[in-house]
């Protein structure tokens, strides 16, 4: 059914593929898990899988049922469960469908030992807590984990950790040191680098990398843009002007009157609001593009609408194309810019796009 409202999210499989290939070029000696958790960061799990079906070394996600669905759809590459299993049923699915699972705690290891036979081939990522302090074995708990794994001699084990500040000033050196201390004389495969570490820390590339946000064309760094990193935006959120108001100096705009015009202004109303996933807390001044020209939002974001300044774009009237973020006929405004203005990150913007927003597939 054709949706009459003009808002659209356009997804570019070619951009996802380009960004995955960039990760591979940056880490040429490593394999790469394409991270498609959270519905591929809001871009659609199946869209990402189809974009990378013939290229990805493996796919990484959270839910066992989604991993099984990939297997049933003919995906033969390794599939990694990033948080491991949550039940005995999940563990049975891991064994039946040849999934790779993270093991990050004693309880998961016990499930594995109860479910797998010693001669059964299986693949696991043993997660070490190197300072993130979220998931993973520590120095006191790791010896028991190794003792348990010795009961499964057929298990292919990869040591894994997650960086807390690869995108910040502290970097990864301190966690690499902790990881090395925990790993001891381990000579097997390692999986360490997220997007930020892929882009900035070659020493962390190891045997497997995990590109996540970079797959979707956003930067993990505040001070460096996606374009500067060679990434292409995979999502453009676009809409149109549906109303125009001429206001005098001193008049206010929107709920609560949070914006007051300092001069006569021409205000455009856009068919996009927080019910579409646009952040309600985005302040006046958040960048937006109308008819290829950058301008700014004004006033509070409503459920279904937001307002923008059309004073310098006199040719823009009802029906004029608007780019909320991404690359489109109305110019380019990056998701990172919108996120920064709203005090959040592009990850949240992508994941928050509402189901009511129609999705189109094609080049951006």
Protein Blocks (a to p, Z undefined) as FASTA:
>chain_A
ZZfblbdcdddfklmmmmmmmmmmmmmmbccdddfehhigonopklmmmmmmmmpgbdcd
fblklmmmmmmnopabdcddfklpabfklmmmmmmnopacddfbfklmmmmmmmpcfklc
cdddddddehlomgccdfklmmmmmmmmmmmmmbccddddddfklmbmnlmmlmmmmmmm
mnmmafbdcdfbdfklmmmmmmlnmmbccdfklmnopafbfkbcfklnopacfbdcdddd
fbdcdddehiaedehilaccfbdcddddddddfknopafklcghiacdeehiacddedjd
dfkbccddfklmmkbcghiacdfbdcdfkopadfklmmmmnopafklmmmmpcfklccde
ddZZ
